[in-house]
Amino acid sequence: MTEAWKQWEGQVVNGKFHLGPYLGGSDYSAVFLTELSEPGLQKAAIKLIAVDPKNAELCLSRLMLAATLSHPHMIQLFQMG
């Protein structure tokens, strides 16, 4: 599946996240380099997750809950959808 994910390089997600180089992943997810435009250009990682449409709402609610957590050893979640 890695080769399939690499084909996403250069695409734009949500009209604002340009997918840069593929950084790694699995059969079910991929991480790409991107940039946040606010406040100023800042490098970030974007993770795309393949989800069964039947479980999409559950997955999104879990991500939203995880975004409320804060700890120095946790990655900050900025957006999900």
C-alpha positions in Angstrom: 0.0 0.0 0.0 3.0 2.3 0.4 3.2 2.9 -3.3 -0.5 3.7 -3.4 0.0 6.3 -0.7 3.0 7.9 -2.5 0.7 8.7 -5.4 -1.0 11.2 -3.1 2.1 13.5 -3.0 1.3 16.9 -4.5 -2.5 16.6 -3.8 -4.3 19.2 -1.7 -6.5 18.2 1.2 -9.5 20.4 2.2 -8.3 23.0 -0.2 -5.5 24.1 2.1 -3.1 21.3 3.0 -0.6 20.6 0.3 0.7 17.0 0.6 4.5 17.2 0.4 6.8 14.2 0.6 5.4 10.9 1.9 7.0 10.3 5.3 5.7 6.8 6.1 2.6 4.8 7.0 0.9 1.5 6.8 -1.9 -0.1 4.8 -4.4 2.0 6.7 -2.7 5.4 7.1 -0.1 7.7 5.6 1.9 10.7 6.9 3.0 13.5 4.7 4.9 16.7 5.2 2.8 19.8 4.9 2.8 23.5 6.0 0.5 25.4 8.3 -0.2 28.9 6.9 -1.1 30.4 10.2 0.6 32.1 12.0 3.2 32.2 9.2 4.6 29.1 7.4 5.3 26.3 9.8 6.2 22.7 8.8 3.7 20.1 10.1 2.8 16.5 9.4 -0.6 15.5 8.1 -1.9 11.9 8.7 -4.5 10.4 6.4 -6.4 7.5 7.8 -8.4 5.0 5.7 -11.7 4.6 7.6 -14.7 2.4 6.8 -17.6 4.9 6.1 -19.7 3.0 8.7 -17.2 4.0 11.4 -16.3 7.5 10.2 -18.4 9.3 12.9 -16.9 7.2 15.7 -13.4 7.7 14.5 -13.9 11.5 14.2 -15.4 11.7 17.7 -12.4 9.9 19.1 -10.0 12.2 17.3 -11.9 15.2 18.6 -11.6 13.9 22.1 -7.9 13.2 21.7 -7.5 16.8 20.5 -8.6 18.0 24.0 -5.7 16.2 25.6 -2.5 18.1 26.4 0.8 16.7 27.5 4.5 17.6 26.7 5.0 14.1 25.2 2.0 14.1 23.0 1.6 15.4 19.5 -0.8 18.3 19.2 -3.8 17.8 16.9 -4.8 21.0 15.0 -7.6 19.9 12.7 -9.4 16.7 11.8 -12.3 15.8 9.5 
